[in-house]
Amino acid sequence: MWKSRLSSLVPRNNIKLLVLIAAIAAFSVASFATTVSVSTTTYQSQYGVSYNVTGAFTAADQGFSVVPAAAAASAQPCTWANNGSCATALTEGHYKYTLTLTLNTVPGATTTYTVTVKWDQGTGQTQLGQLTVSVPNTATVGQVMTFKMDTGGTSFTTPLSLDVTVA
């Protein structure tokens, strides 16, 4: 019974059509049965960060974010404060770059360090921002402070690179 139904579907004396239909069926089955793999790799960013940091600190990239509200620049040099922050003038709607410094070594006397961030969006390296921080000899190892720098605009070009220097 099924043979008669199948033979009624095949056009008489047209082997090319039969081969075409068979090929389509074979490719359909093969593509349906193909294994699809999903990567669990998560790409966090499209920029590279290079650190040149004195041994007194460990630097950690906190990335870019939009400034929610304008803020005045911190007085320079900023005074080191656990969980404190130091920033350039921040303009609402601009992107800012944020990094944290963790204190590894307490200086013997109050010492001022300069945090400089340079970036390259493919047109050559320019300075994104520079802040200074004064670390007293009363600070404690493990304390963390946040540094924020306004990018000066509401967009930027990727890929880009950042060079962070703390000296």
N, C-alpha and C positions, 0 to 999 in steps of 0.2 A: 504494500500500500504506500509506504513512504517513498519507495523507488519511483512509483508513477508520479507522485507529486513533485519529487525532485527533478525528474526528467521533463516535467512540464515547465519548470522554471528555466531550463537551459535552452537557449535558442538553437535551433537546428542548423548544422553546418557552419557554425561560427566559433571556431576553436579559440580565436584571439580574444573574444569577449569572455569565454569561459576561463582562460588563463588570467585575464585581468581581474575578474571577480575572485578567483582563487588567491591571487597575489594580495589583493586588498584584504581578504579575510585572514590570510596568514600574517600580514603586517599588523592588522588590528589585534590579533591574539598575542603576538609577540610584544607589542607596545603596551598592552594592558598588563601583561605578566612581568614587565620589566620592574626591577627593584628601584625605588627612589630613595636616596639617602638625604637626610636633612642634617646640616651642620649645626652644632651647638655653639660655634664660635661667635662671640659678641665683640663687635668692633666699637670701642668706647669713644674713639676720636679720630680725626683726620689730621693730626699734627704731631710733631715730635718735639720732645723737650730735652734739652741738654743742660745739666747742672754743673756748675763750678762753684762749689760751696765750701767755705772754710769748715774745718773739722768741728767747730763749735756748734754746728747745727746739722740737722737733717731736713732737707726740703721735700715737700710733697705737693704735687700739682693738684689743684682743685677744679681746674677747667675754666671755661667761659660761661657766663650767665648774663642775663639782662638786668640792668640796674633798675630796681623797682621804684626808688625815690632818690632825688638828688641829695647829695651830701657834700659838705665842705671838706677840703683836704685836711688831713691830720697835721698838726704842728710838727715841724721837723727840728731835731730828731724826735721820733716817737719814743716814749718810754716803754721798755719791755714790761708786759703785763700778761700773766697767764690767762689764756682765752681772750686776750685783747685783740684789737685790730689796728692797722695802720693803713691809710689809703690816700691815693691821689684824689683830687676833686672828682666826684662821680656825678654824671649827668643822667637824669632819668631817661630810660629808653636806650641808652648806649649799652654796648657789651662791656663787661669788665673781666679781667683775668684775675684769678685768685690762687694764691699758694699759701701753704702754711710752713712755718719753721718750727722745729722742735729743738729745744736747747739740749745739747749733748755735754757741754762743758761750761761751767760757770767761770767767767773771767776773774782774775785776781783783783782787778780794779775795774770801775765802770769803763766799758768799752763801747764805742760807736761803730756799728757795721752798716754798710751800704748794700741795699738790695736793688740790683739792676736787672731789668727784663728787656731783652731785645727780641724783635721778631722779624721774620722774613716771610712775606706773602708771595714770593716769587719775583719780586722786583728789587731785591737787595735788602740787607739788614738795616733796620732803624730801631731807635729806642722807643719801647712802649711806655716805660715808666721807670722812675727811680725813687726809692724811699730810704730813709735812714732810721736806724733804731739804736737806742742807747740801752745796753744791758748792764745792770748794776751787779756788783759782786754778792748781792743778797738774793739774786734769782736762784731758782732750783732746777736741777737737771730734770728733764722730762716735760717742762712747761712748754706750751704751744702758743704761737701767736699767728694771726692771719694777716696777710698783706693783699690789698686789692688795688688794681690799676685800671683806670678807664681806658678803653681802646680808642676813644675819640670818635666813635661812629656807631651806627646802627647795623652795620654789616662788616664782614671781612672776607677775604678770599682764602679758600683752602685748596690744596693742602698748604700748610704753613709750618714753620719751625720756630721754636722759642729757645733762647739762651738765657738761663737764669744764673746770675752771679751774685754771690754773697761774700763780701770781703771786708 
